[in-house]
Amino acid sequence: MSTAASRPPRSRNRSSLAVTLVVLAAVVIAFFLFSSLYTDAQWFGQLGYLAVLTTQWAGAAVMFLVGFLGMAVPVFIAVQVAFRARPVYAKLSSQLDRYQQVIEPLRRLSMWGIPVVLGLFMGVSTAMRWQTVLQFFNRTPFGVKDPQFGLDNSFYIWELPFYHGVLGYASAVLVVVFIATIATAYLYGGIRVAGREVRITRPARVQIAVTAALFLVLQSISIWLDQYSTVTDANGISGLVTGATYSDVYAVIPGRAILSGIAAVVAILFIVTAVIGRWRFPLIGTALLIVASLIVGTIYPSIVQQLSVKPSEQTLESTYIQRNITATRAAYGVDDVKVVPYDATTTAEPGALRADAQTTANLRILDPSKISKTFAQLQQQVQYYGFQDRLDVDRYTVDGRTTDTVIAVRELNQQGQSSRTWYNNTLVYTHGYGVVAAYGNRRDDKGQPIFLESDIPYTGKLGRYEPRVYFGENSPRYSIVGSKVGGKSVEIDYPSGSARDDAGARKTTYGADGGPKLDNLFNRLVYAIKFQSQEVLLSQDIGSGSQILYNRDPIDRVKQVAPYLTPDSNAYPAIVDGRIQWIVDAYTTTADYPYSQIGQLSNAIADTDTPKPPYAVDDVNYIRNSVKATVDAYTGKVSLYQWDAKDPILKTWMKVFPGTVKPKSAISAGLLKHVRYPADLFKMQREILGPYHVTNTGTFYSGDDKWVTPSDPTVTGATKTTQPPYYLTMQTPGTAKPAFTLYSTYIPDTSQQGQERNILKGYLTANSDAGANYGQLTLLTLPKDATVPGPGQVQNAFNSDTDVSQVLNILKRGDSQIVRGNLLTVPVGGGLLNVQPVYVQSTGDTSYPLLQYVLVSFGDQIAFKPTLDEALDQLFGGNSGASAGDSGANSPGDGTPGTGTGTGTGTGTGTGGGGSGSGGSGSGAGSTPNAQLQSALAAYQAALAKRQQAYADNDLVAAAQADQEMQDAIERAIAAQG
């Protein structure tokens, strides 16, 4: 008896425990969600962009509420109406009786719960469309009308997607309402099925018919709007170009208008059925609508395409091809490209470069994609610093002259730490230090870069600046800074004096406002949850002045504060007004510009330096470099500047997020010196200009003059990648003076034949200097019958030249390997000059490439010398007429290169150039060849020059003697290397 009496309390205790656990779980989950929102608010608030976050939250919340109510309320009303209008005394089948017995106990819960659940799903779906809605209510006209319907282009970019979205969601709601109505009516007797007979009560009939009528009204409107979608459709019936073509205009568009009218008539028939109770007419009308959609919407346009258009496609489609050409060139910003015919000569005459002296003096012989290891060995200084694999190219005014510069930030590399504890990773090793910059057109006698900014502490030509890098491309996930442990600074800058351990290091305490504060227990708790680190909460070394820095990559920071922008794939550093600033170009894009050809941005920018994604989902047919953004490497401050004041898309977003984008006039003079034409935009434009440099519709249709960017000739193997564009200071033919320029080349598109025809057809440049000519695209077009070698042919000529290959084979013996730098093509001397640096690198773990030779070509002629200046003189008959930037460099060992094993640690004083020290020894055991090898290669160079002169003089006897001397020199060099 006592046992039985004790059971109810135990049962109640279990129930209470279960409820308690559920409540606790709900509280924990809610706190985790809250902590995520709270840390986001802290981050945006500290950065000064809290309004961006709250606007997104508000927009998503309002859209969630609209979607939730838009689904839940109609479904609830439909179920209630169907239930209340049920026949009270209807005789139901035994099966329905059983259904009702099962459902009836849960009826109230179902009638409320099902609409709520469906509303939640719809709310989540609509919340993700906040951008479409905010753009619609803040839209800005383009001032350009489409040629088919005469509507402003903004209609297709903002209004049409909004209308389609509203109709799509409303149609989905009506479909669910229709299903809920039928299910409820059937379950409670409003619809009865007896054999082949279906009986529907009057209330159920009215409700079903009205719902169907409303659905068809929406479809009528949607089909009518589909007419306008033809001008942005890339997969129209012809598939020829984006936009409405002949078949669309004369078959698809009228057909959709007809179908819209038929759908409206069928909707009226459903209303009639609701009144008179005859289902025959709307059912017949629905069947006719389906048949008409097949005939008018599919079959008839196909007949027009096959029987009318195909036989005379070029003639009939010329109007629509012209629309596509005009719109595409405008949408991608290539409509004002300056076309300059360039009858390139292929003969290298003495003195030919005299008129291009400024371009020649700035020819860059350092390849930023090849010398990262060289920078690391000479300037890394300590193991916990490092450089990106690909360095950046910029220009600086040095000694009164603008100089192309290869620049890199010395960033933190925590992988190089000797002790990777949480304390060291988070509190001690928190930042990088300084920049390293080298002259792009110079090298020393060992083949090393000549640095204009180097060392720790920094020295050089770039003036005073804040060197600490707390925000960069390689920054840790998070760091905690700003506190002194035991009254002492703990954040390491660099080793001090001769000390090699942390105790003797130069240390600092972060002094800016760069991240959320950790000045209270609650903040530490939420960030411990965010980063799943108990140390954030428990560490005694976190004080009242501590800040937590995260989201530190410059591109990610720009994405966060401007979610409507597409950042360029590369951020580059610059010393601006005494700060290291990361400069990020950002784009506004859309895929709904009428008649403009659609492309994939990620595919267009893929090349040797930028990998191609597995799947391209970023369709665009309009792009503008609308914003220049900067991220301060010390404070993390993000600044957005309106670069394109005419872009309607940016104007729209500036209405959505007022005050977040500064006017162009706010850009400082120091920053203007370092802005450049963005590479990703240029890549997208060069891809578009491949076919769209043609403006004649007949030529465009035939595809006879379509161009493509050549494959990178320096990449070997089966996988081919596109040659990247390159930054150089040069004077493009047709321009008034030299400018910092981004360029790329074109060859014929022979993809249909499966083999590249590597003959240059075009040369595209973009002016990168801020000013009146910024962004001016210049397209040099070579004569159709010209046979100027393209990059692939030039590289093949370099590789197959016997004189060049003999020297390179010698250099490759032993542990050395040849590294070919970027192949540059420059329009000088009335033709096209090709320049390629050649590096030598050993195979050791600490090896790095050293620049030893420069290959040049002009037409079919080739020269190969230790310096560019010597190579140009050799190529142009002994005197090119201009000096290259490396004219002062000595030939290494009288023409003998080193192998650059780089066994040094990079921490010594080393040698320097350009007024700065190269902060490490890094030369290694193999950087100075033995005297015998030097003598042999010097003799080979002398014999080679004698041989070339002999052939020029038509002296075959002297040529034969020179050949023998060359052979003897090779044998001596091989013997010297053992």
N, C-alpha and C positions, 0 to 999 in steps of 0.2 A: 504493500500500500504506500509506504513512504517512498519507494523507488518510483512508482507511478506519479506520485505527487511532485517529485522533483524534476520530471521531464519538461513540463511547460517552461519553467524558468531557464533551463538549459537551452531549450529551443529559442527562447527570446534572446538569450545571451548570444547565441550563434547569429541570429538575425541582426542584432545590434552590431556585432563584430563585423559582419559582412557589409552593413551600411557604412560603418566607420571606415573600413578599408576602401570602399568605393569613393567616399567623400574625400579621403586623404589622397587617393590616386587622382581624382579630379582636381584637387587643389595643387598637387605637384605639377600636373600637366599644364594647368592654367598659369602657374608661376613660370614654367619654362617658356611658354608662349609670351607671357608678359616680359620676361627678361630679354627675349629676342627683340621685341618691339622697343623696349626701353633702351637697349644698347644701340639700336639703330637711331633712335631719337638723340641719344647722347652724341653719337658720331656726327650726324648731320648738323646738330646744333653747334657743336664745337667748331665745325668747318664753316658755319655761317650759311648753310643751305637747308635749314630745318623746314622752310616753306616748301621746298621741293618734295620732301618726304610727306609732309602733312597734306599737300595737294594730292599726291598719289593715294594716300590713305583715304582722304575725303572722296576722291573720285571713285575709288574702288568700293568704298562703303556705300555710297549713293547708288552705284550701279548694282551692287549686291542686293540692296534693298529693293530697287526697281525690279530686278530679275526675280527675287524671292516673291514679292507681292504679285508680280505679273503672272507667275505660274501658280502659286498657292491659292490666291483668291479665286481666279476663274475655275480651277479644279474643284475647290471646296463648294462654290456656288453650284456648279454643274451637278455634283454628287448630291447636294442637298435638294436641289430642284427635282432631280430624277427620283430621289427617295420619297420626298413629300408628295409627288404626283403619282405615286404607285397606286395601282388598283387595290382597294382594301379587301374586296371579296373575290379576288381573282383565284381561280382554281389552278394551283401549280402542280407540276409533275413531282413524283416522289423524289427524283434526283435533286430538283431545286429545293425541295423541303429539307433534304439532308444538308445541302449547301448552306441554307439559311440557319439551320441549327448550329452548324459549325461557326459561321461568321457572326451570328447575332450577339454572342457575348463580347465580341471585339469590335462591334459596329461603331460605337462612339470613338474608340481609339483609332480605328481605321479611317473614319471620315475626317478626323483631324490630323492624324499622323501621316497619311499618304500625301495630302497636299503639302504638308510641312516638309517632308522628305524630298518631294519633287521640287519644291520651292528652293530648298537648299542647293540642290544640284544646279538648278537654273541660275540661282544667285551667284554661285561660284563661277559659272560660265560667263555671265554678263560682267562680273567684276573685272575679268581680264580684258574687257573691251573699253576700259576707261579712256585709253588714249584716243580711240576713234571718236568717242563722244565729245571729249574736250576739244579735239581738233575741229569738230563740226561746229561747236558753239563759239569758237574763236577763229574761224576760218578767214583767210586773207585772199582776195582775188589775185590771179596771176596777170590779169590784163592781156591775156592771149586767148583767142577763141579757137575751138577745134573746127576744122574745115567741113565736117559733115553735118553737125547739128547747130553750129554757131554758138555753142555754150562756152563760158569761160572754163579754162582748164581746171580751176578749183572745184568745179562741180564733180569731176571724175575722181579727184584726189580726196575730197572730204565728204561731199554730199552723197554721191552715189554709194560708197561703201556704208555710210550711215543708214541710208534708206534700205539698202539690202539687208543690213544687220537687223534693223527693226522688223522688217517683213519676215526674215528668217526666224527670229525668236517668236514673233506673234504666230507664225504658222506652226511652229513646234508646240506652242501652248494650245492651239486649237486642235491639233492632232491628239494631244493627251486628253483634252476635254472631250473630244469625240469618243475616244476609247472609254473614258470613265463614264460617260453618259450611257453608252450602249451596255457596258458591263453592269451598271447599277440597274438600268431599266430591265435588263434580262433577268437579273437575280431576283428582282422584286415584282416581276410580272408585267412590266410595261411592254416587254417584247416576249411574245410566246411563239414557240415553234412547234407545230403539230404536223409531223410528216414533212410534206413539201410546202405546207402553208405557213406563212409568217404573219402573225397579227401584231400590230403596234397600236397602242393606245394613243389617243389624240394628244395628250400632253407630251408623251415621248416622241411622237412624230414631229410636233412643233419644235421641240428642243433639238432633235437630231437634224432636222431640215435647216433650221436657222444656223446651227453650228457649221453644217456643210456649206451653206451659202456664204457665211463669213469667210470660211477658208478659201473658197473660190474667188471671192472678191480680192483677197490678199494675193492669190496666184495671178489674177488678172493684172493687178498693179505690178507685181514682180516681173511678169512676162513683158509688160510694157517698158519697164526700166531696163530689161535685158537688151533692148535695142541699143541703148547707149553703151553697154558693155562691149559692143563690137569694136569700138575705136581703141580699146585697151587690150583686146584679146590677141594673144600671141599664137593661139592655136585655132585660128579661124578655118573656114572650110578650104581656103586655098593653101594655107600654111606658108605663103610666100613671104610676107612681112607682117609685123605687128600692126594691127589696126584694121578697119573695115576695108575690104577689097571689093572688086566688082560684084562677085556673087553675094557678098554681105549686103551691099547697098541695094541691089536689085532683086534679091530673093530673101535673104535672112531677115533684114530689117522690116520689109513689108509683111513677111510671114509672121513675125512676132507681134506686129500690130494686129493682124487678123486673129491670131490665137488669143491675144488679150481680150479682144471683143467677144470671141466665142465663150471664153471663161466667164465674162461678165453676164452673158445671156444665160448660161447654165446656172449661175448663181441666182438669177431672177427666177428661173424655173424651180429651184429649191424653195424659194420664198412662196411661190404659188402652191407648191406641194404642202407647205406648212398650213396653208389656208384651206385648200380643197381636198387634200388627202390623196392625191393621185401621184404615185411614185414613177409611173411610166415615163413621163416627159423628162424629168431630171436625169433618170437613168439612161435614157436614150441620148440626151444631151451630153452626159459624161462620156458615153461611148464614142460619140461623134468628136468630142474634144480630143480624146486619145488618138483616134484615127487621123484627125486634122493635124495634130502635133507631129505625127509620123510623116504625113504627106507634105504639109506646108513647112514644117520645121526641119525636116531631114531630106526627104526624097527630092522635093522640088529644087532646093539649093544645089544638091549633088548633080541633078540633071543640067542645071544652068552651068555649073562649073565644068562638067565633062563635055557638053555639047556646044556651049557658046564660048566659054572662056578659054579652055585648053587649046583649041585650034588657033586662037588669035590672042594668046595670053599677053605677049609683050605689048601689043597695041592697046588692049582693053585695060590692062592693069597699070599703064604708064601714069595715069593721074594719081593712083593710090600709092604707087611706088614713090612718086615725087613727094606726096604727103609724108610718107615714112622717112624719106631722106631729110626733108626739112625739119620735121619734128625731132628726129633722133639727134641731128647735129645741134639743135637748140637745147635739147634736154641734157645732153652731156657737155655742153659748153664748148663745142668745137665748131660752131657756126661761123666764128670770126677768125679761124685759123688763117694765117698769112702764108699763101702758097708762093714759093720762090723757085722757078726753074733753075736747076744747077747742072750745068754741062761740065761734069767733073773730068778733069784731065787725068791721065794715068801715067804721065811721063814726069819723072822727078828731075827738074832742071836746077842747076846751081842757083842759089839765092832765092829760091821759090818761096821761102817762108818769111822773107823780109817784111812783107805787109802784115804778117800775122805774128809779130814779135811778142805781143802781149799774151796771146793765146799759147804760144809755144813756151813762154816762160812759166806758165801755170799748169802745164801738163802734169797730171798727178801720176806718180810712179809707185806710190804706196797703195796697195790693195787693202781696203778696210776689212775685207772678209778673210784675209790670209795672215795678217800680222798681229792678231790678238795674242798668240803665244809669244811673239817678240816683245810686245808691250808687257806681258806678264813677267817674262824672265828679266827684263831690264827695269821695270817700274812697279812690279807688284809689291816689293819691299818686304812684306811679311806674309806668312802663309794664310792668314785669315782675310786677306784682301784678294780681289780678282777682277777680271774684266769680262764683258760680254764676248761671245764668240765672234760677233760681227760688230766692228766699230762704226762710228758715224763720221760723216763728212760735213764740214761747215767752213766758214771763212771768217778770218779775223784780220783786223788792220794791225800789222806789225811793222814797226819802223816806217810808218807812213804809207805802206803798201798793203793792198788787200791780198791775203794769202790763203789759198785752199789748205785746209787743216784736217787731219785725221785726229779725232778726239774721242776720249773714253773716260768714263767715271770709274774711279777706283772704289768698287763696291765691296760690301762685306760678303765674305764667303765662309760661312760657319763650318763648312765641311773641313776647312783647314785648321780648325782649332785643335789644340792638343788635348783639351779636356772639355767634352761637350755635355756638361751638366746643365740642369735647368737654370741654375744661378748664372753660369757663364753665358748661356745662350740668350737669356732674357734680360739680365741686368748689366752685364759687362760688355759683351760684344754686341753692340747695338747699332753701329753705323759704319759707313765707309768714310773715305777721306780723300778729297781732292779730285782733280781731273789731271789727265795726262794728254798732251796734245803734241803732234809732230807735224812738221812741214810736209804737205802732201807731195811736193815736187823735189824733195832733197833726200840725200842719204850720205852717210859718212864713208870713209874709205874701207870700212869693214862690211858695209852693206846694211848697217843698222840705221834706224830712223834718227833724224836730228830733231830733238825735242825742243819745242818753244815753251812748254810748260811741263814740269816734271818734279820728281822728288817729294820727300816728306822731311821737314816742312817744305811746302811748295815754293818753287822759284821759277821765274820765267818772264814771259812777255805779256801775260794777260792781266796784270795788275792785281790788286788786293781783292779778295773775296772770301766769303764764309765757306770753308772747305768741307765741313762735316756733312755727310750724306745720310740722313735718316729716312729719306723716302726715295726709292729707286727701283729699278727693274729686277733687282736681285735681293731686295730686302727680306728679312725673316718674316714669318707669318705675323708675329707680334713681338714687341719689346716693351719693357717697362722702364721709363726713363724719368729723370728729373729729381731723384732722391740722392741724398748723400748718406752712405752707410757709415755709421760711427763718426759722422762729421766730415767724411772724406769723399771725394768724387770716385766713382767706380767705373765709369764708362770709358773704355780704352780708345784713345786716338791712335797712338803708335808707340813703339819702343823709344825710350829716351836714352840718349848717349850710347854707351856700349852695352847696356843691359838688354838681355834677350828674354827676360821673363816679365810677368805681369807686374811684379813689384816695382820694376824700374820703368814702367811705361808712363807715357804722358797721358793723363786722364782728364775727363771733363764731366760736367753735369749739364744736361740738356736745359737750355734756358728759354725756349720758345713755348708758345701755346700750340702744340701739335696734335694733341689727342685728348680724349676724355680723362677726367681726373679720377684717381683712385684714393680720394681723401676721406672716404668713409667706408664702413663695413658693408653697407648694402651694395655700393658700386663694386667692391671687390668680390662680393658674392655673385652678382649677375655676370661679371666677366669671368669668374672661375667657371661658371656654368657654360658660358659662350665658348670658351677655349678648352673646356673639359680639363682644367688644371687646378688641382687643389692647392698648389703652391701660391697661386694668385691670392687666395683667401688666407692662407696660413703663414706666408713668409713674413718674417720680422724685419726684412730689409726694404719693405715697401712703406714709404712715409707719406706725410700729408702733401708733399709736393710732387708725388709720383703721377705720371701720366702713362696711359697705355696707347701705343701707336700700332695701328693695323690698317688693312686696306691700303698698303703703301706703294703699290705699283702705280706709276703715273697714269697709265691708260685706264686701269680699274677705277682710279679716283675720278677721272673725267666721266667714265660710264655711270658711276653712282650719282654724281650731282647733275648730270645731263642725260637721262635715260633715253631721250629722243634722238641723240646723236650717235653716229657710227664713227668711232675713233679710227685714225690711221693705225696700221699694224705696227708702226715703229714710232717710239718717242725718242727724241734726240736731245742731248744736253747742250747748254750754252751758258757762258758766263755773261750775265746780264745785270748791270747796275750793282756789281759787287755780290751777286748771288749765283749759285748754280741753279738754273731753271731748266726743268724738263719741258720741252715744247711739244705739244700734241696737236696735230691737225685733226679736225673733226668735220664730219659730213652730215648733211641732211639728204635723205634719199626717199624715193617712192617708186613703186612699180606700176603706177596708174596714170602716167603721163600719156595723153592721147597720141596714138600713132608712133610713139617712140619704141625702138627695138629693145626688147628685154634681154638683159644679160645677168650673169651671176658674178657678184663682186669678188667673192672669194676665189673663183676660178680665174678671173681676169688678173688678179694681183699675184697669182701663184707663179713663182719663178725659182731660180737657184737659191735666192735668199729667203723666200717666203714659201713654206710648204703648201701643197694643195690639199684641201680637206677631203675626206672620203665622200661626203655628200654636201653639195652646195645648195643652201636653202635661202640665200640672201639675194633674191631677185631684185633688180633695180632697173629702171629705165629713165631715171632722172637723178642727178647727183650734183651737189655744190659743196665746195669747201667753205662752208658758211661761218665756221668758228675756228679761231686760233685759241688754244688753251695753254696755260702754263701751270706747272706744279713746282713749288719751291722745294728744293731738295732738303732744306733744313727744317722749315716750318710745316711743309705739307700743304700750304695754302694753294687752293685751286682758283684760278682766274679764267673766266671765259670772255672772249672778245668777239664782237660781231665783225667778222671779216667781210662778208658779202651782205651789204646793206639792202640789196634788192631781192633777196631770196624770200618768197612768200611763205615757205615752210618754216623757216626760222622765225619770221615775223609772227606766225601763228603760235609757235611755242613760246615766244617771248610774251605773248598775251597770257598764255597758260601759267607760265612761271615768271611773273614780272620781277624785274630787278636782279635777275640772276646773270644776265649777259650784259657786259659793259660795252659801250659804243667803241667803234674803231679808234676814235680820237683819244681814248684812254691808253692806248698802246704807247709805251715809252719809246724814245728814240733808240735806246740801247737794245730793246727787244726787236724793233723793226730791222735792225742790222742783221738779225739772225733768222728771221722768218724765211721760209723757202717754199717753193712749189711742192706740194705733197706728192710723194711717190705713188701712193695707191690711186689717187685721182688720175695721175698721169698714166698709170698702167691701164686703168679703165678707159681712158680717152684714146690711148694708142690702139687698144683692141677695137674700139668702135671705128676709128679712122681707117683701120685695115680695109674694110669694104666701103666705108662711108666717106673716104676721100673722093670717091666718084660721085658726081652730082648729076651726071647724065643718066636718065632712066634706062635707056637701051643698054649702055655699058654695064650699069649696075645689074640689070636683069641677066645679062649673059655671064657675069662674074669673071670676065676675061682680065680685069685689072684689079683683082682683089689681092691685098697684101697681108702678110702676117709678120709677127716679130720672130726673128731667127732663134734657133735653139742656142743655148750657151755653149760655145765651142770648147770651153775649158773643162766641161763635165764629160767624163768618159764613162763608158758602159752602156748597157741597153736602155737605161732610163734617161730620157731626154728631158731637160728642163728649159724653160724660156730664159733668154738672156735678160738680166735685170737692166733697168735704166741706170745711168750713172750721172753724178753731179760733177761738173767741171766749170771752171771759169774760162769762158771763151767768147769770141765774137762770131755770132752766127751770120753767114752771108745774108744780106738784106737788112741788117741791123746797124745802128749807128756806132755802138761801142761795146766792149766786152761786158759780160754780165755772168753772174753765177747762174749756171744753166743746167737743167736736167734734160737728158737726151736719150733717144732710142732709135734703132734702125728698122727698116722694113726690107723684106725679100718677097718674091712672088709666092702666092698661096698655091702650092702644087700638091695639096693634101689628097686630091682626087687621084693623082698619079702615084701617091705613096712614097715619093722621094723629094726631098728638099732641093730646090734650084737656088743655090746660095749666091744670087746676084743682087746687089743693092738696087732698090727701086726708090726708096724714100728715106728721109732723115728728119725726125721730128724733135723739136726742142721746145722747152718752156722756160721763159725768163723767170728767175727766182728772186731777183732783187726787188725789195719793196719800192714802190714808186709808180709812176705813170705807166711803165711798160711791164709791171708785174703780171705774170700769167699769160703774157702774149705767146701764143703757140705759133711756131714757124715750121712749115713743112717744106723741106727741100725735095724737089722731085727731079729724079735723074731721067735723061732721055730714054725712051722705050727701047732704043737699040743699043744702049750703053751696056757694057760688060764689066762694070766695076765690081771687084770681088767683095762678097759679103763676109761676115765674121767667120762662117764655116770654112769658106775657101781660103781665107787668110790664115786661119789656124792650121789648115791642112798644108799650106805652103810653108809655114814655119816648121811644122813637124817633119816634112819630107825634104827640106833643104839639107843637102849633104854636109855643107860647111857647118851649119848650126848643129845638126845631129851629132857630128863627130865631137864637138866640144861638150855637148850635153852628155854624151855617152861617157866621156872621161869624168865629168862631174858626178855621174851616177854610180861610179865604181865604189866599192867598199860599202860603208854605212850611210852614204849620202843619197838623197832623192831630190828630184826636180819638182818644184811647185810652181805652176804657171799662174800668174796673176790675171786679173781681169783684162780682157782685150778691149781697149778703148778705140773708138773711131772718131776722128775729129776733122771737120771740113776746113782745111788750110791749104795754102799753096795752089788754090784753084782746083784741088782734088780732095781726096779723102785719105788722111794719114791714119795708119793703125799702129797702136803702141801697146806692147805687152811686157810688163816686168817679169823677170824670171828669178825665182828664189831657189836657194840651195838649203837643204835641211837634212840633218842626220836623223837616224831612226831611234835615238835614245829617248827615254821618258822625259828628259828635261830639254830636249832639242827645240829649236825654234827657227823659222825661216829667215834667211839673210838675203837681201836683194843684191844680186851679183851681176846680172846682165839685163839688157833691155833690147827686145826685139821690135823692129819697126818695119813697116812696109808702105809703099806708095805705088798703086797699080800692081804690076807684077814684080817689082823690085823689092829686095829685102836687105836689111842691114842688122848687124848683131854686135853690140859693143857693151863694155862694162857700164857706160853712162849713156843717158839719153842724148846728151849733147853730142857725144862722139858718134852715136848711131845716126843721128840726123845729118851730121856733116858727111858721114860716109854715104848715106842714102842719096843725098842731094849733091853728088859730084864733088865732095870735099868741102863744101861750104853751103850750109842750109840757108844762110842769110839771117838767122836769128839764134839766140842762145836759149837753151833749155834751163829750167830751174836748177838742175844738178850740174851745171857747167863748172862749178867750183869743186866738185867732188873728185877726189883722186881715184884712179883705178886701183882696186884692191890688189896689192902685190903685183903691180904692172899687169893687170888683167887676170890675176889669179884669184878666184873666189875662195872664201872660207866655207866650212861645212856647218858652222853654227851649232855645235853640240850643246852649248849653253849649260854647262855643269855648275855654274855659279848659282848662289842662292838668291841673287838679286837684292842683297841688302847692303852692299858696299857702296863706295862713292862712285867708282867707274868714271868713264869719260863722258863728255858732253859736247853739245853743239848748240849753236844758236843762242848762246848766252845762258844755257841751263845745263845742269848735270844730268847724266843718264844714271838713275839711281841704283844700278846694280852692275856687278861685274859681268855676269852672264855670258861671257865670251866662250868659255869652255876650252877644252884641250884641243879641239879641232878647228878653232877659228883662225889659226895662222899656219898655212901649209908650209912644207919644207922647201928649202931653197931650190932643190932640183926640180920640184914640180912647178915652182914659180918660173924658173928659167925656161922650162919646156913649154909652158903655156904662153909665155911671152914670145918665145920663138915662133910658136904656132900662129899667134896673132900677126906677127910681122910677115911671116910667109903668106898668110891669107891676104893681107893687104897687097903684097907684091904680086900675087897671082891675079887678083882683081885688076890691078893696073896693067898687068901684062895682057890680059884679054881685052882691056879697053884700048891698048895700043896695037892689038892684033899681033903680038909677039908671042908665037906659040912656043918658041924655044925657052923664053923666060918663064912662060906659064908652066912648062914641064919641070923646069928647075924648081919653081916654087912648090909644085905638087910634091916633089921629092923631099923638099925641106919640111913641108907640112907632115908628111908621113914620118920623117925622122923625129920630128917634135912630138908626135903622138906616141911613138914607141918609147921615147925618153920619159914622157909623162906617165905612161903605164908602168914603166920600170920604177919610177920614183914612188909610185903609190904601192909598189910591192904586189 
